[in-house]
């Protein structure tokens, strides 16, 4: 949990006991495969996730580690617009938008140049 405390390693069991005596509980959530954080303009996907829950003074905090990938969020209306402007399928339009970081003009140009 906290490697190298004071220059010496401390066993996780001993650390957990010490934190518990201070009113802090830490538990691992087992079997987590993926964590997704969605914002207004992107998704942060954490695969092979390790999630620890820390409870202190009635508050819960989550610590997440794993393999992180950030993706732009693509709205259905953007997919529809790109597909209608280029004649591409919705799947092709979505893929182009993802490749172009959600940039509509770039996705349209990319798909238009494929059909030319």
Biopython code that builds the backbone (N, CA, C, O; Angstrom):
import numpy as np
from Bio.PDB.StructureBuilder import StructureBuilder

atoms = [
    (1, "UNK", "N", (0.809, -1.197, 0.000)),
    (1, "UNK", "CA", (0.000, 0.000, 0.000)),
    (1, "UNK", "C", (0.855, 1.265, 0.000)),
    (1, "UNK", "O", (0.703, 2.117, -0.875)),
    (2, "UNK", "N", (1.741, 1.388, 0.965)),
    (2, "UNK", "CA", (2.641, 2.530, 1.052)),
    (2, "UNK", "C", (4.062, 2.008, 1.136)),
    (2, "UNK", "O", (4.629, 1.939, 2.226)),
    (3, "UNK", "N", (4.656, 1.636, -0.006)),
    (3, "UNK", "CA", (5.978, 1.019, 0.022)),
    (3, "UNK", "C", (7.047, 1.977, 0.524)),
    (3, "UNK", "O", (6.976, 3.189, 0.318)),
    (4, "UNK", "N", (8.031, 1.400, 1.184)),
    (4, "UNK", "CA", (9.197, 2.164, 1.598)),
    (4, "UNK", "C", (8.939, 3.169, 2.696)),
    (4, "UNK", "O", (9.646, 4.173, 2.780)),
    (5, "UNK", "N", (7.958, 2.936, 3.535)),
    (5, "UNK", "CA", (7.652, 3.869, 4.614)),
    (5, "UNK", "C", (8.874, 4.029, 5.503)),
    (5, "UNK", "O", (9.307, 3.070, 6.141)),
    (6, "UNK", "N", (9.434, 5.238, 5.549)),
    (6, "UNK", "CA", (10.607, 5.502, 6.381)),
    (6, "UNK", "C", (11.842, 4.772, 5.900)),
    (6, "UNK", "O", (12.754, 4.520, 6.687)),
    (7, "UNK", "N", (11.892, 4.427, 4.624)),
    (7, "UNK", "CA", (13.055, 3.732, 4.097)),
    (7, "UNK", "C", (12.972, 2.225, 4.306)),
    (7, "UNK", "O", (13.773, 1.483, 3.738)),
    (8, "UNK", "N", (12.024, 1.762, 5.107)),
    (8, "UNK", "CA", (11.843, 0.322, 5.340)),
    (8, "UNK", "C", (10.466, -0.072, 4.828)),
    (8, "UNK", "O", (9.499, 0.676, 4.973)),
    (9, "UNK", "N", (10.390, -1.236, 4.236)),
    (9, "UNK", "CA", (9.092, -1.719, 3.812)),
    (9, "UNK", "C", (8.285, -2.164, 5.023)),
    (9, "UNK", "O", (8.851, -2.575, 6.037)),
    (10, "UNK", "N", (6.976, -2.083, 4.919)),
    (10, "UNK", "CA", (6.107, -2.518, 6.002)),
    (10, "UNK", "C", (5.115, -3.500, 5.403)),
    (10, "UNK", "O", (4.600, -3.278, 4.307)),
    (11, "UNK", "N", (4.851, -4.575, 6.112)),
    (11, "UNK", "CA", (3.932, -5.571, 5.575)),
    (11, "UNK", "C", (2.542, -4.946, 5.439)),
    (11, "UNK", "O", (2.136, -4.127, 6.263)),
    (12, "UNK", "N", (1.822, -5.342, 4.395)),
    (12, "UNK", "CA", (0.473, -4.803, 4.208)),
    (12, "UNK", "C", (-0.428, -5.045, 5.417)),
    (12, "UNK", "O", (-1.251, -4.198, 5.765)),
    (13, "UNK", "N", (-0.269, -6.205, 6.055)),
    (13, "UNK", "CA", (-1.099, -6.524, 7.218)),
    (13, "UNK", "C", (-0.809, -5.553, 8.371)),
    (13, "UNK", "O", (-1.729, -5.067, 9.029)),
    (14, "UNK", "N", (0.469, -5.279, 8.603)),
    (14, "UNK", "CA", (0.856, -4.357, 9.673)),
    (14, "UNK", "C", (0.381, -2.935, 9.352)),
    (14, "UNK", "O", (-0.095, -2.219, 10.232)),
    (15, "UNK", "N", (0.515, -2.540, 8.097)),
    (15, "UNK", "CA", (0.073, -1.215, 7.673)),
    (15, "UNK", "C", (-1.435, -1.071, 7.851)),
    (15, "UNK", "O", (-1.915, -0.046, 8.335)),
    (16, "UNK", "N", (-2.176, -2.104, 7.457)),
    (16, "UNK", "CA", (-3.630, -2.066, 7.584)),
    (16, "UNK", "C", (-4.036, -1.932, 9.046)),
    (16, "UNK", "O", (-4.951, -1.179, 9.376)),
    (17, "UNK", "N", (-3.348, -2.668, 9.921)),
    (17, "UNK", "CA", (-3.630, -2.577, 11.359)),
    (17, "UNK", "C", (-3.339, -1.188, 11.902)),
    (17, "UNK", "O", (-4.102, -0.660, 12.711)),
    (18, "UNK", "N", (-2.238, -0.596, 11.459)),
    (18, "UNK", "CA", (-1.872, 0.745, 11.914)),
    (18, "UNK", "C", (-2.914, 1.778, 11.458)),
    (18, "UNK", "O", (-3.315, 2.648, 12.232)),
    (19, "UNK", "N", (-3.339, 1.674, 10.213)),
    (19, "UNK", "CA", (-4.337, 2.600, 9.699)),
    (19, "UNK", "C", (-5.682, 2.411, 10.403)),
    (19, "UNK", "O", (-6.382, 3.380, 10.699)),
    (20, "UNK", "N", (-6.031, 1.150, 10.666)),
    (20, "UNK", "CA", (-7.293, 0.861, 11.350)),
    (20, "UNK", "C", (-7.301, 1.492, 12.741)),
    (20, "UNK", "O", (-8.333, 1.992, 13.187)),
    (21, "UNK", "N", (-6.153, 1.473, 13.430)),
    (21, "UNK", "CA", (-6.078, 2.075, 14.765)),
    (21, "UNK", "C", (-6.272, 3.595, 14.698)),
    (21, "UNK", "O", (-6.628, 4.218, 15.698)),
    (22, "UNK", "N", (-6.040, 4.190, 13.524)),
    (22, "UNK", "CA", (-6.263, 5.625, 13.341)),
    (22, "UNK", "C", (-7.656, 5.906, 12.772)),
    (22, "UNK", "O", (-7.970, 7.046, 12.431)),
    (23, "UNK", "N", (-8.491, 4.863, 12.669)),
    (23, "UNK", "CA", (-9.850, 5.045, 12.161)),
    (23, "UNK", "C", (-9.956, 5.038, 10.650)),
    (23, "UNK", "O", (-10.927, 5.542, 10.087)),
    (24, "UNK", "N", (-8.958, 4.467, 9.993)),
    (24, "UNK", "CA", (-8.953, 4.404, 8.529)),
    (24, "UNK", "C", (-9.019, 2.940, 8.098)),
    (24, "UNK", "O", (-8.166, 2.136, 8.474)),
    (25, "UNK", "N", (-10.032, 2.604, 7.314)),
    (25, "UNK", "CA", (-10.170, 1.244, 6.785)),
    (25, "UNK", "C", (-9.861, 1.253, 5.294)),
    (25, "UNK", "O", (-10.351, 2.104, 4.553)),
    (26, "UNK", "N", (-9.038, 0.292, 4.861)),
    (26, "UNK", "CA", (-8.729, 0.151, 3.438)),
    (26, "UNK", "C", (-9.051, -1.277, 3.016)),
    (26, "UNK", "O", (-8.583, -2.241, 3.621)),
    (27, "UNK", "N", (-9.859, -1.391, 1.966)),
    (27, "UNK", "CA", (-10.220, -2.696, 1.422)),
    (27, "UNK", "C", (-10.042, -2.675, -0.085)),
    (27, "UNK", "O", (-10.239, -1.649, -0.736)),
    (28, "UNK", "N", (-9.668, -3.816, -0.624)),
    (28, "UNK", "CA", (-9.500, -3.987, -2.069)),
    (28, "UNK", "C", (-10.816, -4.519, -2.631)),
    (28, "UNK", "O", (-11.428, -5.403, -2.031)),
    (29, "UNK", "N", (-11.259, -3.994, -3.775)),
    (29, "UNK", "CA", (-12.430, -4.531, -4.456)),
    (29, "UNK", "C", (-11.924, -5.612, -5.403)),
    (29, "UNK", "O", (-11.127, -5.335, -6.300)),
    (30, "UNK", "N", (-12.380, -6.823, -5.205)),
    (30, "UNK", "CA", (-11.905, -7.969, -5.993)),
    (30, "UNK", "C", (-12.647, -8.080, -7.325)),
    (30, "UNK", "O", (-13.810, -7.691, -7.431)),
    (31, "UNK", "N", (-11.974, -8.603, -8.320)),
    (31, "UNK", "CA", (-12.591, -8.941, -9.598)),
    (31, "UNK", "C", (-12.885, -7.765, -10.523)),
    (31, "UNK", "O", (-13.655, -7.915, -11.472)),
    (32, "UNK", "N", (-12.292, -6.599, -10.271)),
    (32, "UNK", "CA", (-12.536, -5.439, -11.137)),
    (32, "UNK", "C", (-11.796, -5.654, -12.454)),
    (32, "UNK", "O", (-10.595, -5.925, -12.463)),
    (33, "UNK", "N", (-12.512, -5.531, -13.554)),
    (33, "UNK", "CA", (-11.911, -5.697, -14.873)),
    (33, "UNK", "C", (-11.617, -4.360, -15.530)),
    (33, "UNK", "O", (-10.596, -4.191, -16.196)),
    (34, "UNK", "N", (-12.534, -3.401, -15.332)),
    (34, "UNK", "CA", (-12.411, -2.133, -16.038)),
    (34, "UNK", "C", (-13.139, -1.044, -15.256)),
    (34, "UNK", "O", (-14.178, -1.293, -14.644)),
    (35, "UNK", "N", (-12.581, 0.163, -15.284)),
    (35, "UNK", "CA", (-13.223, 1.334, -14.689)),
    (35, "UNK", "C", (-13.320, 2.386, -15.786)),
    (35, "UNK", "O", (-12.342, 2.642, -16.490)),
    (36, "UNK", "N", (-14.503, 3.002, -15.938)),
    (36, "UNK", "CA", (-14.702, 4.032, -16.952)),
    (36, "UNK", "C", (-15.125, 5.323, -16.259)),
    (36, "UNK", "O", (-16.078, 5.340, -15.480)),
    (37, "UNK", "N", (-14.407, 6.402, -16.554)),
    (37, "UNK", "CA", (-14.753, 7.726, -16.044)),
    (37, "UNK", "C", (-15.193, 8.543, -17.249)),
    (37, "UNK", "O", (-14.423, 8.738, -18.189)),
    (38, "UNK", "N", (-16.452, 9.026, -17.219)),
    (38, "UNK", "CA", (-16.984, 9.802, -18.336)),
    (38, "UNK", "C", (-17.057, 11.277, -17.957)),
    (38, "UNK", "O", (-17.589, 11.638, -16.907)),
    (39, "UNK", "N", (-16.514, 12.117, -18.828)),
    (39, "UNK", "CA", (-16.644, 13.558, -18.665)),
    (39, "UNK", "C", (-17.459, 14.071, -19.850)),
    (39, "UNK", "O", (-17.900, 13.281, -20.685)),
    (40, "UNK", "N", (-17.661, 15.366, -19.930)),
    (40, "UNK", "CA", (-18.475, 15.913, -21.014)),
    (40, "UNK", "C", (-17.842, 15.715, -22.387)),
    (40, "UNK", "O", (-18.552, 15.668, -23.392)),
    (41, "UNK", "N", (-16.513, 15.599, -22.442)),
    (41, "UNK", "CA", (-15.868, 15.509, -23.751)),
    (41, "UNK", "C", (-14.974, 14.295, -23.963)),
    (41, "UNK", "O", (-14.408, 14.131, -25.044)),
    (42, "UNK", "N", (-14.837, 13.436, -22.949)),
    (42, "UNK", "CA", (-13.969, 12.262, -23.129)),
    (42, "UNK", "C", (-14.328, 11.161, -22.140)),
    (42, "UNK", "O", (-15.070, 11.367, -21.179)),
    (43, "UNK", "N", (-13.779, 9.998, -22.410)),
    (43, "UNK", "CA", (-13.892, 8.849, -21.515)),
    (43, "UNK", "C", (-12.491, 8.403, -21.149)),
    (43, "UNK", "O", (-11.613, 8.307, -22.007)),
    (44, "UNK", "N", (-12.289, 8.133, -19.875)),
    (44, "UNK", "CA", (-11.022, 7.585, -19.408)),
    (44, "UNK", "C", (-11.310, 6.137, -19.041)),
    (44, "UNK", "O", (-12.088, 5.865, -18.126)),
    (45, "UNK", "N", (-10.682, 5.210, -19.754)),
    (45, "UNK", "CA", (-10.907, 3.780, -19.546)),
    (45, "UNK", "C", (-9.670, 3.197, -18.878)),
    (45, "UNK", "O", (-8.557, 3.334, -19.386)),
    (46, "UNK", "N", (-9.872, 2.545, -17.732)),
    (46, "UNK", "CA", (-8.768, 1.930, -16.994)),
    (46, "UNK", "C", (-9.008, 0.426, -16.991)),
    (46, "UNK", "O", (-9.912, -0.067, -16.316)),
    (47, "UNK", "N", (-8.185, -0.302, -17.757)),
    (47, "UNK", "CA", (-8.306, -1.766, -17.844)),
    (47, "UNK", "C", (-7.333, -2.414, -16.876)),
    (47, "UNK", "O", (-6.389, -1.775, -16.410)),
    (48, "UNK", "N", (-7.568, -3.692, -16.574)),
    (48, "UNK", "CA", (-6.766, -4.427, -15.588)),
    (48, "UNK", "C", (-6.680, -3.611, -14.300)),
    (48, "UNK", "O", (-5.610, -3.459, -13.709)),
    (49, "UNK", "N", (-7.821, -3.096, -13.887)),
    (49, "UNK", "CA", (-7.861, -2.144, -12.777)),
    (49, "UNK", "C", (-7.732, -2.815, -11.415)),
    (49, "UNK", "O", (-8.251, -3.904, -11.170)),
    (50, "UNK", "N", (-7.020, -2.118, -10.548)),
    (50, "UNK", "CA", (-6.926, -2.475, -9.139)),
    (50, "UNK", "C", (-7.576, -1.322, -8.387)),
    (50, "UNK", "O", (-7.155, -0.174, -8.529)),
    (51, "UNK", "N", (-8.605, -1.617, -7.582)),
    (51, "UNK", "CA", (-9.352, -0.569, -6.895)),
    (51, "UNK", "C", (-9.309, -0.809, -5.391)),
    (51, "UNK", "O", (-9.680, -1.877, -4.904)),
    (52, "UNK", "N", (-8.847, 0.210, -4.666)),
    (52, "UNK", "CA", (-8.833, 0.170, -3.205)),
    (52, "UNK", "C", (-9.807, 1.228, -2.695)),
    (52, "UNK", "O", (-9.861, 2.341, -3.218)),
    (53, "UNK", "N", (-10.577, 0.865, -1.664)),
    (53, "UNK", "CA", (-11.525, 1.787, -1.056)),
    (53, "UNK", "C", (-10.996, 2.155, 0.319)),
    (53, "UNK", "O", (-10.724, 1.281, 1.142)),
    (54, "UNK", "N", (-10.851, 3.454, 0.567)),
    (54, "UNK", "CA", (-10.378, 3.925, 1.866)),
    (54, "UNK", "C", (-11.518, 4.682, 2.531)),
    (54, "UNK", "O", (-12.086, 5.608, 1.951)),
    (55, "UNK", "N", (-11.847, 4.275, 3.762)),
    (55, "UNK", "CA", (-12.901, 4.927, 4.516)),
    (55, "UNK", "C", (-12.294, 5.582, 5.741)),
    (55, "UNK", "O", (-11.638, 4.922, 6.548)),
    (56, "UNK", "N", (-12.514, 6.894, 5.879)),
    (56, "UNK", "CA", (-12.000, 7.634, 7.026)),
    (56, "UNK", "C", (-12.977, 8.750, 7.370)),
    (56, "UNK", "O", (-13.391, 9.508, 6.493)),
    (57, "UNK", "N", (-13.341, 8.850, 8.621)),
    (57, "UNK", "CA", (-14.234, 9.895, 9.123)),
    (57, "UNK", "C", (-15.527, 9.979, 8.317)),
    (57, "UNK", "O", (-16.014, 11.072, 8.028)),
    (58, "UNK", "N", (-16.072, 8.835, 7.961)),
    (58, "UNK", "CA", (-17.340, 8.795, 7.243)),
    (58, "UNK", "C", (-17.249, 9.099, 5.757)),
    (58, "UNK", "O", (-18.272, 9.117, 5.074)),
    (59, "UNK", "N", (-16.064, 9.336, 5.248)),
    (59, "UNK", "CA", (-15.875, 9.604, 3.817)),
    (59, "UNK", "C", (-15.207, 8.418, 3.147)),
    (59, "UNK", "O", (-14.358, 7.747, 3.735)),
    (60, "UNK", "N", (-15.608, 8.169, 1.895)),
    (60, "UNK", "CA", (-15.015, 7.090, 1.111)),
    (60, "UNK", "C", (-14.201, 7.665, -0.029)),
    (60, "UNK", "O", (-14.656, 8.566, -0.734)),
    (61, "UNK", "N", (-13.001, 7.146, -0.210)),
    (61, "UNK", "CA", (-12.141, 7.518, -1.339)),
    (61, "UNK", "C", (-11.762, 6.250, -2.083)),
    (61, "UNK", "O", (-11.581, 5.191, -1.483)),
    (62, "UNK", "N", (-11.645, 6.375, -3.391)),
    (62, "UNK", "CA", (-11.273, 5.237, -4.222)),
    (62, "UNK", "C", (-9.931, 5.518, -4.875)),
    (62, "UNK", "O", (-9.711, 6.588, -5.442)),
    (63, "UNK", "N", (-9.037, 4.540, -4.786)),
    (63, "UNK", "CA", (-7.747, 4.636, -5.470)),
    (63, "UNK", "C", (-7.756, 3.601, -6.581)),
    (63, "UNK", "O", (-7.964, 2.413, -6.337)),
    (64, "UNK", "N", (-7.530, 4.063, -7.804)),
    (64, "UNK", "CA", (-7.611, 3.196, -8.977)),
    (64, "UNK", "C", (-6.277, 3.223, -9.706)),
    (64, "UNK", "O", (-5.713, 4.288, -9.952)),
    (65, "UNK", "N", (-5.780, 2.038, -10.051)),
    (65, "UNK", "CA", (-4.576, 1.965, -10.875)),
    (65, "UNK", "C", (-4.794, 0.900, -11.939)),
    (65, "UNK", "O", (-5.575, -0.031, -11.743)),
    (66, "UNK", "N", (-4.108, 1.037, -13.055)),
    (66, "UNK", "CA", (-4.241, 0.084, -14.148)),
    (66, "UNK", "C", (-3.747, 0.698, -15.440)),
    (66, "UNK", "O", (-3.027, 1.696, -15.428)),
    (67, "UNK", "N", (-4.136, 0.100, -16.556)),
    (67, "UNK", "CA", (-3.728, 0.553, -17.886)),
    (67, "UNK", "C", (-4.740, 1.585, -18.389)),
    (67, "UNK", "O", (-5.903, 1.255, -18.623)),
    (68, "UNK", "N", (-4.297, 2.832, -18.555)),
    (68, "UNK", "CA", (-5.199, 3.948, -18.866)),
    (68, "UNK", "C", (-5.209, 4.271, -20.357)),
    (68, "UNK", "O", (-4.164, 4.337, -21.004)),
    (69, "UNK", "N", (-6.422, 4.471, -20.886)),
    (69, "UNK", "CA", (-6.629, 4.934, -22.251)),
    (69, "UNK", "C", (-7.653, 6.061, -22.205)),
    (69, "UNK", "O", (-8.681, 5.941, -21.538)),
    (70, "UNK", "N", (-7.378, 7.154, -22.909)),
    (70, "UNK", "CA", (-8.338, 8.255, -22.992)),
    (70, "UNK", "C", (-8.933, 8.284, -24.387)),
    (70, "UNK", "O", (-8.214, 8.223, -25.385)),
    (71, "UNK", "N", (-10.260, 8.378, -24.446)),
    (71, "UNK", "CA", (-10.968, 8.403, -25.719)),
    (71, "UNK", "C", (-11.893, 9.609, -25.759)),
    (71, "UNK", "O", (-12.458, 9.984, -24.732)),
    (72, "UNK", "N", (-12.060, 10.227, -26.936)),
    (72, "UNK", "CA", (-13.030, 11.324, -27.025)),
    (72, "UNK", "C", (-14.444, 10.752, -26.969)),
    (72, "UNK", "O", (-14.676, 9.630, -27.418)),
    (73, "UNK", "N", (-15.386, 11.512, -26.425)),
    (73, "UNK", "CA", (-16.788, 11.084, -26.462)),
    (73, "UNK", "C", (-17.367, 11.521, -27.793)),
    (73, "UNK", "O", (-17.167, 12.657, -28.224)),
    (74, "UNK", "N", (-18.078, 10.627, -28.437)),
    (74, "UNK", "CA", (-18.655, 10.900, -29.748)),
    (74, "UNK", "C", (-20.170, 10.818, -29.615)),
    (74, "UNK", "O", (-20.710, 9.783, -29.225)),
    (75, "UNK", "N", (-20.853, 11.912, -29.939)),
    (75, "UNK", "CA", (-22.313, 11.938, -29.798)),
    (75, "UNK", "C", (-22.974, 11.286, -31.012)),
    (75, "UNK", "O", (-22.413, 11.294, -32.107)),
    (76, "UNK", "N", (-24.163, 10.724, -30.817)),
    (76, "UNK", "CA", (-24.894, 10.129, -31.945)),
    (76, "UNK", "C", (-25.167, 11.145, -33.060)),
    (76, "UNK", "O", (-25.172, 10.784, -34.237)),
    (77, "UNK", "N", (-25.395, 12.413, -32.695)),
    (77, "UNK", "CA", (-25.653, 13.426, -33.737)),
    (77, "UNK", "C", (-24.401, 13.682, -34.575)),
    (77, "UNK", "O", (-24.505, 13.938, -35.774)),
    (78, "UNK", "N", (-23.218, 13.615, -33.958)),
    (78, "UNK", "CA", (-21.969, 13.764, -34.715)),
    (78, "UNK", "C", (-21.787, 12.598, -35.684)),
    (78, "UNK", "O", (-21.384, 12.789, -36.831)),
    (79, "UNK", "N", (-22.089, 11.389, -35.210)),
    (79, "UNK", "CA", (-21.979, 10.198, -36.062)),
    (79, "UNK", "C", (-22.926, 10.336, -37.251)),
    (79, "UNK", "O", (-22.549, 10.063, -38.391)),
    (80, "UNK", "N", (-24.156, 10.760, -36.975)),
    (80, "UNK", "CA", (-25.157, 10.920, -38.030)),
    (80, "UNK", "C", (-24.717, 11.972, -39.056)),
    (80, "UNK", "O", (-24.864, 11.768, -40.261)),
    (81, "UNK", "N", (-24.182, 13.085, -38.578)),
    (81, "UNK", "CA", (-23.729, 14.155, -39.474)),
    (81, "UNK", "C", (-22.602, 13.670, -40.384)),
    (81, "UNK", "O", (-22.643, 13.882, -41.596)),
    (82, "UNK", "N", (-21.600, 13.023, -39.801)),
    (82, "UNK", "CA", (-20.460, 12.539, -40.593)),
    (82, "UNK", "C", (-20.924, 11.487, -41.598)),
    (82, "UNK", "O", (-20.490, 11.499, -42.750)),
    (83, "UNK", "N", (-21.801, 10.578, -41.173)),
    (83, "UNK", "CA", (-22.305, 9.540, -42.074)),
    (83, "UNK", "C", (-23.089, 10.162, -43.231)),
    (83, "UNK", "O", (-22.917, 9.758, -44.381)),
    (84, "UNK", "N", (-23.949, 11.143, -42.935)),
    (84, "UNK", "CA", (-24.762, 11.752, -43.998)),
    (84, "UNK", "C", (-23.911, 12.582, -44.962)),
    (84, "UNK", "O", (-24.219, 12.641, -46.152)),
    (85, "UNK", "N", (-22.869, 13.211, -44.482)),
    (85, "UNK", "CA", (-22.013, 14.044, -45.331)),
    (85, "UNK", "C", (-21.087, 13.214, -46.219)),
    (85, "UNK", "O", (-20.667, 13.671, -47.283)),
    (86, "UNK", "N", (-20.771, 12.000, -45.782)),
    (86, "UNK", "CA", (-19.781, 11.199, -46.516)),
    (86, "UNK", "C", (-20.360, 9.959, -47.181)),
    (86, "UNK", "O", (-19.702, 9.342, -48.019)),
    (87, "UNK", "N", (-21.582, 9.589, -46.818)),
    (87, "UNK", "CA", (-22.159, 8.357, -47.340)),
    (87, "UNK", "C", (-21.619, 7.114, -46.654)),
    (87, "UNK", "O", (-21.881, 5.995, -47.097)),
    (88, "UNK", "N", (-20.871, 7.298, -45.584)),
    (88, "UNK", "CA", (-20.307, 6.165, -44.838)),
    (88, "UNK", "C", (-21.368, 5.577, -43.910)),
    (88, "UNK", "O", (-22.371, 6.221, -43.602)),
    (89, "UNK", "N", (-21.130, 4.363, -43.479)),
    (89, "UNK", "CA", (-22.032, 3.743, -42.504)),
    (89, "UNK", "C", (-21.818, 4.407, -41.140)),
    (89, "UNK", "O", (-20.776, 5.020, -40.909)),
    (90, "UNK", "N", (-22.790, 4.290, -40.243)),
    (90, "UNK", "CA", (-22.608, 4.850, -38.898)),
    (90, "UNK", "C", (-21.373, 4.281, -38.186)),
    (90, "UNK", "O", (-20.700, 4.998, -37.445)),
    (91, "UNK", "N", (-21.079, 3.007, -38.409)),
    (91, "UNK", "CA", (-19.907, 2.390, -37.784)),
    (91, "UNK", "C", (-18.619, 3.026, -38.305)),
    (91, "UNK", "O", (-17.702, 3.314, -37.537)),
    (92, "UNK", "N", (-18.564, 3.241, -39.632)),
    (92, "UNK", "CA", (-17.386, 3.884, -40.228)),
    (92, "UNK", "C", (-17.253, 5.328, -39.741)),
    (92, "UNK", "O", (-16.150, 5.800, -39.469)),
    (93, "UNK", "N", (-18.383, 6.021, -39.634)),
    (93, "UNK", "CA", (-18.371, 7.409, -39.170)),
    (93, "UNK", "C", (-17.875, 7.492, -37.727)),
    (93, "UNK", "O", (-17.061, 8.353, -37.395)),
    (94, "UNK", "N", (-18.369, 6.592, -36.869)),
    (94, "UNK", "CA", (-17.931, 6.573, -35.465)),
    (94, "UNK", "C", (-16.429, 6.285, -35.382)),
    (94, "UNK", "O", (-15.713, 6.943, -34.627)),
    (95, "UNK", "N", (-15.956, 5.312, -36.150)),
    (95, "UNK", "CA", (-14.528, 4.958, -36.134)),
    (95, "UNK", "C", (-13.672, 6.144, -36.588)),
    (95, "UNK", "O", (-12.625, 6.417, -36.000)),
    (96, "UNK", "N", (-14.117, 6.846, -37.632)),
    (96, "UNK", "CA", (-13.365, 8.004, -38.122)),
    (96, "UNK", "C", (-13.339, 9.107, -37.067)),
    (96, "UNK", "O", (-12.303, 9.740, -36.859)),
    (97, "UNK", "N", (-14.464, 9.341, -36.405)),
    (97, "UNK", "CA", (-14.511, 10.354, -35.345)),
    (97, "UNK", "C", (-13.575, 9.990, -34.195)),
    (97, "UNK", "O", (-12.894, 10.858, -33.648)),
    (98, "UNK", "N", (-13.540, 8.723, -33.832)),
    (98, "UNK", "CA", (-12.646, 8.276, -32.755)),
    (98, "UNK", "C", (-11.188, 8.472, -33.174)),
    (98, "UNK", "O", (-10.370, 8.947, -32.386)),
    (99, "UNK", "N", (-10.867, 8.106, -34.417)),
    (99, "UNK", "CA", (-9.495, 8.270, -34.923)),
    (99, "UNK", "C", (-9.072, 9.736, -34.963)),
    (99, "UNK", "O", (-7.898, 10.059, -34.783)),
    (100, "UNK", "N", (-10.040, 10.614, -35.201)),
    (100, "UNK", "CA", (-9.747, 12.050, -35.351)),
    (100, "UNK", "C", (-9.981, 12.828, -34.059)),
    (100, "UNK", "O", (-10.043, 14.058, -34.079)),
    (101, "UNK", "N", (-10.108, 12.131, -32.952)),
    (101, "UNK", "CA", (-10.278, 12.814, -31.670)),
    (101, "UNK", "C", (-11.574, 13.587, -31.558)),
    (101, "UNK", "O", (-11.653, 14.559, -30.806)),
    (102, "UNK", "N", (-12.604, 13.166, -32.304)),
    (102, "UNK", "CA", (-13.902, 13.825, -32.233)),
    (102, "UNK", "C", (-14.041, 15.027, -33.156)),
    (102, "UNK", "O", (-15.082, 15.684, -33.149)),
    (103, "UNK", "N", (-13.017, 15.330, -33.951)),
    (103, "UNK", "CA", (-13.038, 16.486, -34.856)),
    (103, "UNK", "C", (-13.906, 16.158, -36.077)),
    (103, "UNK", "O", (-13.547, 15.312, -36.896)),
    (104, "UNK", "N", (-15.058, 16.843, -36.187)),
    (104, "UNK", "CA", (-16.011, 16.568, -37.267)),
    (104, "UNK", "C", (-15.412, 16.797, -38.653)),
    (104, "UNK", "O", (-15.504, 15.934, -39.526)),
    (105, "UNK", "N", (-14.804, 17.954, -38.848)),
    (105, "UNK", "CA", (-14.257, 18.290, -40.168)),
    (105, "UNK", "C", (-13.186, 17.293, -40.596)),
    (105, "UNK", "O", (-13.167, 16.842, -41.741)),
    (106, "UNK", "N", (-12.306, 16.958, -39.676)),
    (106, "UNK", "CA", (-11.232, 16.011, -39.999)),
    (106, "UNK", "C", (-11.798, 14.635, -40.350)),
    (106, "UNK", "O", (-11.311, 13.975, -41.268)),
    (107, "UNK", "N", (-12.827, 14.205, -39.616)),
    (107, "UNK", "CA", (-13.444, 12.902, -39.889)),
    (107, "UNK", "C", (-14.113, 12.899, -41.259)),
    (107, "UNK", "O", (-14.013, 11.922, -42.000)),
    (108, "UNK", "N", (-14.796, 13.995, -41.595)),
    (108, "UNK", "CA", (-15.456, 14.093, -42.905)),
    (108, "UNK", "C", (-14.422, 14.073, -44.027)),
    (108, "UNK", "O", (-14.602, 13.377, -45.026)),
    (109, "UNK", "N", (-13.347, 14.829, -43.867)),
    (109, "UNK", "CA", (-12.282, 14.852, -44.884)),
    (109, "UNK", "C", (-11.652, 13.469, -45.026)),
    (109, "UNK", "O", (-11.400, 13.003, -46.137)),
    (110, "UNK", "N", (-11.402, 12.821, -43.897)),
    (110, "UNK", "CA", (-10.781, 11.487, -43.916)),
    (110, "UNK", "C", (-11.651, 10.494, -44.684)),
    (110, "UNK", "O", (-11.155, 9.756, -45.535)),
    (111, "UNK", "N", (-12.952, 10.479, -44.381)),
    (111, "UNK", "CA", (-13.847, 9.534, -45.056)),
    (111, "UNK", "C", (-14.085, 9.925, -46.512)),
    (111, "UNK", "O", (-14.219, 9.051, -47.368)),
    (112, "UNK", "N", (-14.139, 11.213, -46.800)),
    (112, "UNK", "CA", (-14.347, 11.672, -48.186)),
    (112, "UNK", "C", (-13.163, 11.308, -49.065)),
    (112, "UNK", "O", (-13.339, 10.969, -50.235)),
    (113, "UNK", "N", (-11.958, 11.377, -48.513)),
    (113, "UNK", "CA", (-10.768, 11.044, -49.305)),
    (113, "UNK", "C", (-10.682, 9.546, -49.578)),
    (113, "UNK", "O", (-10.041, 9.136, -50.546)),
    (114, "UNK", "N", (-11.312, 8.723, -48.746)),
    (114, "UNK", "CA", (-11.327, 7.270, -48.982)),
    (114, "UNK", "C", (-12.203, 6.919, -50.174)),
    (114, "UNK", "O", (-11.887, 6.004, -50.934)),
    (115, "UNK", "N", (-13.314, 7.653, -50.338)),
    (115, "UNK", "CA", (-14.254, 7.327, -51.414)),
    (115, "UNK", "C", (-13.867, 7.963, -52.740)),
    (115, "UNK", "O", (-14.428, 7.617, -53.780)),
    (116, "UNK", "N", (-12.916, 8.888, -52.715)),
    (116, "UNK", "CA", (-12.501, 9.565, -53.965)),
    (116, "UNK", "C", (-11.568, 8.710, -54.775)),
    (116, "UNK", "O", (-11.127, 9.123, -55.847)),
]
sb = StructureBuilder()
sb.init_structure("model")
sb.init_model(0)
sb.init_chain("A")
sb.init_seg("    ")
for serial, (resi, resn, name, xyz) in enumerate(atoms, 1):
    if name == "N":
        sb.init_residue(resn, " ", resi, " ")
    sb.init_atom(name, np.array(xyz, "f"), 0.0, 1.0, " ", f" {name:<3s}", serial, name[0])
structure = sb.get_structure()
